[in-house]
Amino acid sequence: MFCNTDICKRCGACVAECPFEVVVPDAQGFPGLRRAARKMCIGCGHCVAVCPVGALTLPELPVTPGLAPADCPPLPASQRLAPERAELFLTSRRSVRTYRPEPLERAVLAGLLAVAAHAPSAHNRQPVRWVVSATPGRTRALAGMVVEHMAARGLFPGIQRHWAAGEDRVLRGAPHVAVATAPLDGLNPAEDCCAAAAYLELAAHARGLGACWAGFLMEAAREHPPLARALGVAPGHGVFAAIMLGKPRFRYRRVPLRRAPLVDWLE
Ligand SMILES: Cc1cc2nc3c(=O)[nH]c(=O)nc-3n(C[C@H](O)[C@H](O)[C@H](O)COP(=O)(O)O)c2cc1C
């Protein structure tokens, strides 16, 4: 960690934020990484994020292509969305099941995945490895393999009939599907993938794009080895989430009602 002692106010916020007491004050009160505990730094960057004067640089932060650890984007207080706007954004997200046929540009897909990289992950391991079908043809071929699996197992005859009639009820005609995989022996691979997938859906929604979980594909990717091979799931990795992506055909006009939250309040 580098601390610019010319501007550091020694406020202690970075020390308080550090999840593993790796950031500690020196004799003058300036923060630094505790030598013995350096290996415990998970590179979460909270020390950098919380510093009110931008005094800290953390080389332990993973470097994004084109950015250095010192290039953490500033967050002006004005960036905060009004709660009503933020809540409407969340409640207006829908699982989009009707897509326009045209593909998304690769840069757009990459941008969505870059946002999803900010999802929480256990120990900040960021273990998710995405497999993305980049063309509608490839996506349709994957859907076809899911239908093959259904046919072999006698599952969902209705979906099979639709497929035979040229209608994809598996990936809903989406031009892309992004499959989240992670090492099976990781800390919380399922949770990490699901969190990233939830971020991906919301990132798509923010751009007016459509997204939907692809549950049938997830199931088949686990049960049908040819599909796992077609996806190129890395050895030792599991498939924990899959999200269809594309441009929605329709605009939603209202928010469908949901059940009130089931809550037990402990007092
Ligand atoms: C794990 C999971 C798997 C899902 N799989 C599918 C799917 O294969 N096809 C589909 O149309 N929707 C799928 N969905 C979306 C749900 O059906 C959807 O979230 C639910 O109907 C509520 O609609 P909303 O997301 O628009 O609020 C899945 C959702 C989750 C969380």
The ligand as an ORCA input file, in Angstrom:
! r2SCAN-3c Opt
* xyz 0 1
  C     -32.625    -19.920    -11.020
  C     -33.640    -19.356    -11.985
  C     -33.909    -20.009    -13.164
  C     -34.806    -19.482    -14.091
  N     -34.989    -20.100    -15.291
  C     -35.816    -19.557    -16.207
  C     -35.980    -20.159    -17.496
  O     -35.346    -21.171    -17.818
  N     -36.852    -19.587    -18.368
  C     -37.554    -18.458    -18.059
  O     -38.326    -17.981    -18.889
  N     -37.412    -17.850    -16.842
  C     -36.550    -18.365    -15.925
  N     -36.381    -17.737    -14.704
  C     -37.055    -16.472    -14.447
  C     -38.254    -16.595    -13.502
  O     -39.254    -17.350    -14.097
  C     -38.689    -15.167    -13.169
  O     -37.726    -14.568    -12.350
  C     -40.045    -15.118    -12.475
  O     -41.060    -15.573    -13.319
  C     -40.394    -13.688    -12.045
  O     -40.371    -12.799    -13.134
  P     -39.459    -11.489    -13.078
  O     -38.017    -11.949    -12.991
  O     -39.735    -10.748    -14.349
  O     -39.852    -10.718    -11.877
  C     -35.486    -18.272    -13.779
  C     -35.218    -17.608    -12.578
  C     -34.288    -18.125    -11.699
  C     -33.966    -17.367    -10.429
*
